[in-house]
Amino acid sequence: MRPACRADRGREAMVQRTGGGARVVRGRIAGALFVRSMCAWAAFGLLASGEPAQATGFFINQQSVRGLGRVDAGNTVAADDLSTIFFNPAGLAELWRGKSARDTDTLYSFGAQLIIPRSDQHNTGSLAATPFTLGMSVPYAGVDSHNPTDPTPIPNIYIAHRLSGGQGYIGAGVNAPFGLDASFRQDWFGRYDALEASLRTVNLGVVGAYQVSPGFSIGGGIDVQYARSKLSSAIPNPLTPGGPTAATDARIETSGSAWTPGFNVGVLFQADAATRIGLHYRSAMEHKISGTATVSGFTGFLAAANGAVSASAKLKLPEIATLGIARKATDRLTLFAELEWYGWSRLNETRIQFADGRPDAVRTANFRDTLAFALGAEYNVNDALALRGGVIYERTPTVDAFRDTSFPDSDRMALGLGATYRISPAVNLDFAYDHVWFRNTNIAVTRTFFDGTPLASSVTVNSAVRSSLDTVSIQLRYGF
């Protein structure tokens, strides 16, 4: 169970300002609803997507079609396509080793990943308690959830240029490294936890690299990231006889956006004739999201709670450190391994600040730092065709006591296959397919409403979750 938002002083102040009689009750109800809206804003600041992405948490690692074919094994060290701009800019120095790039100074790539999530949440006994259930917890109506997220395209564009002299390189990339969307039915059983949850990010990275020696390169750059978030959920009407229904629910919606800078650095070095090692670090980002929380749908004297309020929150995205190793086993076969560390524990809580100066609202997340480990291989069939594959295991940053329906993440394992076909010396076409298995998990989360008033109510959402994810990717690489 998540701790309730801590804003009792704000509610008391609002009650005192209303006077007496019915106005006191109305003020206390409106105040409690305001706190509920701030709690939802906190969830909005915390949640990234309704469906897990391929990588741990809501990081989207599908930024390279070649890398996807190896299920991320070797992203930091492979340096075989322009996605190294994102995964390790030191790898830019290696791109001009290929025959197709030997006589070119500028390289381009255009890629797209189609992420296809599958998720079912089954009601395992969700309960509601309101004054009109006499305070007893009773079942309430609500359908199960099936595939709340549509197939989502994730595009990326990269460009790199070799400077005169052949030791300096610059590059730029545009991609979407965090977030997906989920939209649930208005009458689903988890509606008091979430109806819609989304985080959309666009990251612009500008990097440079320098080849210190034939076996050692360094690189780094800056990132400018745009984030836009949205969360909506239902609020039960405490006056509905027998318990809340979808037809009598109110609704809260929060949304906001921010721009935030960051940086990344990396190194790539040749340990021996057959072994290459890469290290990369991506800084944490703290988006200071500003926006609005809006309550709507209440009627009668509860309509006093309808309205909008300005608020702000910090969305803390993790720092990421990776270690990659590539070993050339034969002239045609290369083996890859990658260890990834994510600093998700930064999301221990989300704290909401209000424009009118009332006390902060706090919602606990208790995310934990996580690791992912991947193994992959690539085999050059001939000069025109290369095949690759890989496996990865990743641990979720969520913990059982704080997991909710809008981000039902769990530990996962993925397998991937891919291929590259060389159309001409300057044009390469890449394909990849991945499948992710998520461990079945359960959710038991309680939300409270109208705290401290005669209309105090609660909903406990109990859910069994099954999820999987497929990704299909294609990329065109061109040099001139």
Beta strands, then each sheet from edge to edge (+ up, - down):
strand 1: 106-123
strand 2: 127-129
strand 3: 138-139
strand 4: 145-146
strand 5: 152-162
strand 6: 168-175
strand 7: 181-183
strand 8: 196-213
strand 9: 216-235
strand 10: 250-272
strand 11: 275-282
strand 12: 285-296
strand 13: 307-317
strand 14: 320-328
strand 15: 333-342
strand 16: 349-354
strand 17: 361-364
strand 18: 370-380
strand 19: 385-394
strand 20: 412-424
strand 21: 427-438
strand 22: 441-449
strand 23: 457-479
sheet 1: 3+ 2- 23+ 1- 4+
sheet 2: 3+ 2- 23+ 21- 20+ 19- 18+ 15- 14+ 11- 10+ 9- 8+ 6- 5+
sheet 3: 3+ 2- 23+ 22-
sheet 4: 3+ 2- 23+ 21- 20+ 19- 18+ 15- 14+ 11- 10+ 12- 13+ 16- 17+
sheet 5: 3+ 2- 23+ 21- 20+ 19- 18+ 15- 14+ 11- 10+ 9- 8+ 7-
end
